[in-house]
């Protein structure tokens, strides 16, 4: 019994280390998004940190339009980054979970 418990604890610790490594790697995975007309472009990491924003000069003349573009494009980029983040971390967590009877967390 204790051997099984120790094995599970070791597996959980190993999984936690893999999750931390994956989080660090996701800081290097870039997600690009742009407006449909290409006037605004943003780049985020898969950990949802903004790396760059490129604004066409024509948008600088219309504050309201620029604000709308920023909201739309940033939300789309954040959604993409979140999907990448959750898929990567979910795969690591699922792979590392010990098989505990009655604990079918990842079906």
MDAnalysis code that builds the backbone (N, CA, C; Angstrom):
import MDAnalysis as mda
import numpy as np

u = mda.Universe.empty(321, n_residues=107, atom_resindex=np.repeat(np.arange(107), 3), trajectory=True)
u.add_TopologyAttr("name", ["N", "CA", "C"] * 107)
u.add_TopologyAttr("resid", np.arange(1, 108))
u.add_TopologyAttr("resname", ["UNK", "UNK", "UNK", "UNK", "UNK", "UNK", "UNK", "UNK", "UNK", "UNK", "UNK", "UNK", "UNK", "UNK", "UNK", "UNK", "UNK", "UNK", "UNK", "UNK", "UNK", "UNK", "UNK", "UNK", "UNK", "UNK", "UNK", "UNK", "UNK", "UNK", "UNK", "UNK", "UNK", "UNK", "UNK", "UNK", "UNK", "UNK", "UNK", "UNK", "UNK", "UNK", "UNK", "UNK", "UNK", "UNK", "UNK", "UNK", "UNK", "UNK", "UNK", "UNK", "UNK", "UNK", "UNK", "UNK", "UNK", "UNK", "UNK", "UNK", "UNK", "UNK", "UNK", "UNK", "UNK", "UNK", "UNK", "UNK", "UNK", "UNK", "UNK", "UNK", "UNK", "UNK", "UNK", "UNK", "UNK", "UNK", "UNK", "UNK", "UNK", "UNK", "UNK", "UNK", "UNK", "UNK", "UNK", "UNK", "UNK", "UNK", "UNK", "UNK", "UNK", "UNK", "UNK", "UNK", "UNK", "UNK", "UNK", "UNK", "UNK", "UNK", "UNK", "UNK", "UNK", "UNK", "UNK"])
u.atoms.positions = np.array([
    [0.827, -1.197, 0.000],
    [0.000, 0.000, 0.000],
    [0.864, 1.250, 0.000],
    [1.871, 1.288, 0.922],
    [2.708, 2.479, 1.000],
    [3.585, 2.618, -0.234],
    [3.967, 1.481, -0.822],
    [4.753, 1.526, -2.054],
    [3.963, 2.172, -3.173],
    [2.692, 1.797, -3.279],
    [1.825, 2.397, -4.287],
    [1.663, 3.893, -4.044],
    [1.478, 4.250, -2.792],
    [1.306, 5.661, -2.434],
    [2.570, 6.454, -2.752],
    [3.720, 5.901, -2.433],
    [4.987, 6.578, -2.712],
    [5.195, 6.710, -4.225],
    [4.805, 5.679, -4.952],
    [4.919, 5.737, -6.409],
    [4.031, 6.823, -6.989],
    [2.805, 6.912, -6.470],
    [1.888, 7.955, -6.936],
    [2.412, 9.346, -6.609],
    [2.970, 9.493, -5.404],
    [3.506, 10.795, -5.005],
    [4.677, 11.185, -5.901],
    [5.518, 10.217, -6.226],
    [6.640, 10.483, -7.126],
    [6.158, 10.887, -8.507],
    [5.120, 10.198, -8.980],
    [4.546, 10.514, -10.296],
    [3.943, 11.918, -10.299],
    [3.266, 12.283, -9.218],
    [2.682, 13.619, -9.123],
    [3.761, 14.698, -9.108],
    [4.848, 14.443, -8.396],
    [5.958, 15.408, -8.345],
    [6.580, 15.558, -9.735],
    [6.762, 14.458, -10.423],
    [7.309, 14.476, -11.779],
    [6.378, 15.254, -12.723],
    [5.085, 15.035, -12.581],
    [4.102, 15.747, -13.407],
    [4.146, 17.238, -13.127],
    [4.274, 17.620, -11.860],
    [4.360, 19.036, -11.503],
    [5.575, 19.676, -12.153],
    [6.693, 18.963, -12.170],
    [7.905, 19.486, -12.816],
    [7.678, 19.658, -14.316],
    [7.001, 18.693, -14.940],
    [6.711, 18.793, -16.377],
    [5.778, 19.964, -16.666],
    [4.821, 20.196, -15.782],
    [3.898, 21.329, -15.954],
    [4.677, 22.636, -15.886],
    [5.584, 22.760, -14.933],
    [6.390, 23.984, -14.801],
    [7.270, 24.182, -16.037],
    [7.858, 23.103, -16.544],
    [8.665, 23.195, -17.766],
    [7.799, 23.638, -18.950],
    [6.597, 23.104, -19.033],
    [5.687, 23.468, -20.114],
    [5.300, 24.933, -20.021],
    [5.042, 25.416, -18.809],
    [4.712, 26.832, -18.629],
    [5.852, 27.722, -19.112],
    [7.092, 27.338, -18.777],
    [8.241, 28.129, -19.232],
    [8.349, 28.085, -20.756],
    [8.112, 26.930, -21.341],
    [8.182, 26.797, -22.802],
    [7.091, 27.629, -23.472],
    [5.919, 27.704, -22.865],
    [4.819, 28.473, -23.446],
    [5.115, 29.973, -23.478],
    [6.089, 30.418, -22.682],
    [6.526, 31.813, -22.776],
    [7.227, 32.090, -24.104],
    [7.674, 31.027, -24.785],
    [8.378, 31.202, -26.053],
    [7.485, 30.912, -27.262],
    [6.285, 30.398, -27.018],
    [5.343, 30.111, -28.101],
    [4.556, 31.386, -28.392],
    [4.654, 31.881, -29.625],
    [4.001, 33.135, -29.983],
    [2.712, 32.895, -30.757],
    [1.704, 33.700, -30.445],
    [0.405, 33.654, -31.102],
    [0.184, 35.008, -31.759],
    [-0.041, 35.004, -33.074],
    [-0.280, 36.242, -33.822],
    [-1.753, 36.363, -34.173],
    [-2.245, 37.589, -34.132],
    [-3.621, 37.873, -34.550],
    [-3.617, 39.256, -35.187],
    [-4.522, 39.445, -36.156],
    [-4.634, 40.755, -36.785],
    [-6.077, 41.033, -37.168],
    [-6.362, 42.318, -37.367],
    [-7.697, 42.702, -37.827],
    [-7.883, 42.197, -39.249],
    [-9.124, 42.104, -39.676],
    [-9.408, 41.554, -41.003],
    [-8.756, 42.368, -42.121],
    [-8.554, 43.664, -41.910],
    [-7.923, 44.499, -42.932],
    [-6.416, 44.660, -42.713],
    [-5.873, 44.021, -41.691],
    [-4.443, 44.049, -41.437],
    [-3.918, 45.347, -40.839],
    [-4.791, 46.238, -40.397],
    [-4.349, 47.523, -39.864],
    [-3.843, 47.435, -38.426],
    [-4.219, 46.384, -37.723],
    [-3.767, 46.184, -36.349],
    [-3.313, 44.739, -36.196],
    [-2.106, 44.565, -35.659],
    [-1.548, 43.233, -35.450],
    [-1.028, 43.147, -34.025],
    [-1.286, 42.023, -33.381],
    [-0.772, 41.800, -32.032],
    [-0.099, 40.430, -31.960],
    [0.872, 40.333, -31.063],
    [1.552, 39.069, -30.795],
    [1.558, 38.861, -29.294],
    [1.123, 37.673, -28.878],
    [1.109, 37.277, -27.472],
    [1.889, 35.990, -27.322],
    [2.324, 35.709, -26.088],
    [2.850, 34.382, -25.801],
    [1.660, 33.477, -25.505],
    [1.880, 32.178, -25.513],
    [0.813, 31.239, -25.166],
    [0.433, 31.360, -23.690],
    [1.242, 32.072, -22.915],
    [0.902, 32.371, -21.522],
    [0.183, 33.707, -21.404],
    [-0.268, 34.240, -22.544],
    [-1.111, 35.432, -22.622],
    [-0.414, 36.721, -22.162],
    [0.850, 36.835, -22.495],
    [1.597, 38.070, -22.257],
    [1.777, 38.767, -23.609],
    [1.429, 40.044, -23.665],
    [1.535, 40.787, -24.920],
    [3.011, 41.036, -25.217],
    [3.426, 40.672, -26.438],
    [4.803, 40.888, -26.871],
    [4.921, 42.096, -27.795],
    [3.921, 42.291, -28.666],
    [3.990, 43.439, -29.566],
    [2.604, 43.817, -30.076],
    [2.473, 45.101, -30.400],
    [1.271, 45.629, -31.033],
    [1.741, 46.515, -32.175],
    [1.240, 46.259, -33.372],
    [1.590, 47.053, -34.551],
    [0.316, 47.733, -35.053],
    [0.322, 49.072, -35.025],
    [-0.855, 49.853, -35.404],
    [-0.541, 50.651, -36.663],
    [-1.345, 50.469, -37.690],
    [-1.203, 51.263, -38.908],
    [-1.512, 52.729, -38.583],
    [-0.777, 53.626, -39.181],
    [-0.933, 55.055, -38.879],
    [-2.344, 55.576, -39.150],
    [-3.061, 54.999, -40.087],
    [-4.416, 55.480, -40.379],
    [-5.345, 55.308, -39.191],
    [-5.069, 54.309, -38.349],
    [-5.903, 54.097, -37.161],
    [-5.641, 55.146, -36.081],
    [-4.500, 55.795, -36.131],
    [-4.169, 56.792, -35.116],
    [-5.019, 58.052, -35.248],
    [-5.663, 58.198, -36.381],
    [-6.495, 59.376, -36.616],
    [-7.893, 59.230, -36.035],
    [-8.302, 58.009, -35.732],
    [-9.668, 57.766, -35.245],
    [-9.607, 56.951, -33.952],
    [-9.653, 57.658, -32.824],
    [-9.511, 57.039, -31.506],
    [-10.526, 55.920, -31.270],
    [-11.777, 56.166, -31.555],
    [-12.830, 55.177, -31.303],
    [-12.613, 53.910, -32.133],
    [-12.252, 54.078, -33.378],
    [-11.997, 52.930, -34.243],
    [-10.802, 52.125, -33.722],
    [-9.749, 52.811, -33.295],
    [-8.570, 52.134, -32.748],
    [-8.943, 51.339, -31.496],
    [-9.727, 51.931, -30.631],
    [-10.147, 51.231, -29.420],
    [-10.942, 49.974, -29.764],
    [-11.854, 50.092, -30.730],
    [-12.641, 48.922, -31.161],
    [-11.732, 47.831, -31.721],
    [-10.774, 48.225, -32.552],
    [-9.828, 47.274, -33.134],
    [-9.032, 46.571, -32.029],
    [-8.536, 47.350, -31.072],
    [-7.743, 46.759, -29.988],
    [-8.549, 45.732, -29.206],
    [-9.766, 46.071, -28.870],
    [-10.609, 45.139, -28.106],
    [-10.845, 43.859, -28.906],
    [-11.217, 44.003, -30.154],
    [-11.525, 42.844, -30.985],
    [-10.303, 41.951, -31.194],
    [-9.209, 42.549, -31.614],
    [-8.022, 41.766, -31.946],
    [-7.378, 41.173, -30.694],
    [-7.290, 41.937, -29.631],
    [-6.706, 41.394, -28.402],
    [-7.539, 40.244, -27.841],
    [-8.861, 40.365, -27.862],
    [-9.706, 39.268, -27.390],
    [-9.526, 38.013, -28.229],
    [-9.424, 38.160, -29.537],
    [-9.198, 36.995, -30.403],
    [-7.833, 36.362, -30.122],
    [-6.824, 37.198, -29.936],
    [-5.479, 36.689, -29.648],
    [-5.444, 35.985, -28.290],
    [-6.094, 36.557, -27.295],
    [-6.138, 35.943, -25.965],
    [-6.856, 34.596, -26.027],
    [-7.914, 34.521, -26.786],
    [-8.633, 33.252, -26.932],
    [-7.745, 32.190, -27.580],
    [-7.036, 32.565, -28.634],
    [-6.117, 31.619, -29.286],
    [-5.033, 31.155, -28.318],
    [-4.427, 32.110, -27.615],
    [-3.358, 31.782, -26.672],
    [-3.871, 30.876, -25.550],
    [-5.068, 31.150, -25.069],
    [-5.663, 30.328, -24.025],
    [-5.885, 28.899, -24.513],
    [-6.350, 28.740, -25.737],
    [-6.560, 27.404, -26.297],
    [-5.249, 26.626, -26.386],
    [-4.183, 27.286, -26.831],
    [-2.875, 26.632, -26.903],
    [-2.405, 26.264, -25.497],
    [-2.515, 27.204, -24.568],
    [-2.083, 27.000, -23.198],
    [-2.808, 25.822, -22.559],
    [-4.131, 25.814, -22.658],
    [-4.914, 24.744, -22.033],
    [-4.649, 23.387, -22.668],
    [-4.470, 23.359, -23.970],
    [-4.187, 22.087, -24.651],
    [-2.840, 21.524, -24.203],
    [-1.833, 22.374, -24.155],
    [-0.494, 21.922, -23.757],
    [-0.455, 21.474, -22.303],
    [-0.964, 22.300, -21.405],
    [-0.937, 21.947, -19.978],
    [-1.852, 20.771, -19.683],
    [-2.989, 20.696, -20.365],
    [-3.906, 19.578, -20.168],
    [-3.281, 18.257, -20.576],
    [-2.538, 18.275, -21.678],
    [-1.889, 17.052, -22.143],
    [-0.836, 16.578, -21.146],
    [-0.063, 17.504, -20.603],
    [0.959, 17.145, -19.622],
    [0.307, 16.610, -18.350],
    [-0.730, 17.284, -17.877],
    [-1.397, 16.860, -16.647],
    [-2.048, 15.493, -16.816],
    [-2.725, 15.299, -17.939],
    [-3.406, 14.023, -18.165],
    [-2.401, 12.882, -18.248],
    [-1.296, 13.113, -18.945],
    [-0.268, 12.086, -19.113],
    [0.365, 11.705, -17.784],
    [0.463, 12.668, -16.868],
    [1.165, 12.416, -15.623],
    [0.314, 11.981, -14.457],
    [-0.984, 11.944, -14.635],
    [-1.844, 11.570, -13.511],
    [-1.770, 10.066, -13.265],
    [-1.590, 9.686, -12.010],
    [-1.597, 8.253, -11.696],
    [-3.006, 7.694, -11.853],
    [-3.090, 6.421, -12.109],
    [-4.386, 5.755, -12.274],
    [-4.943, 5.421, -10.899],
    [-5.839, 6.272, -10.428],
    [-6.464, 6.061, -9.114],
    [-7.888, 5.588, -9.355],
    [-8.241, 4.407, -8.892],
    [-9.594, 3.889, -9.128],
    [-10.667, 4.867, -8.660],
    [-11.672, 5.088, -9.514],
    [-12.769, 5.979, -9.187],
    [-12.475, 7.442, -9.431],
    [-11.271, 7.766, -9.895],
    [-10.873, 9.159, -10.129],
    [-10.626, 9.374, -11.625],
    [-11.644, 9.136, -12.429],
    [-11.536, 9.306, -13.871],
    [-11.739, 10.789, -14.214],
    [-10.721, 11.600, -13.926],
    [-10.824, 13.040, -14.103],
    [-10.742, 13.462, -15.560],
    [-10.037, 12.705, -16.360],
    [-9.793, 13.105, -17.753],
    [-10.376, 12.076, -18.708],
    [-11.648, 12.146, -18.920],
    [-12.292, 11.214, -19.851],
    [-12.401, 11.852, -21.196],
])
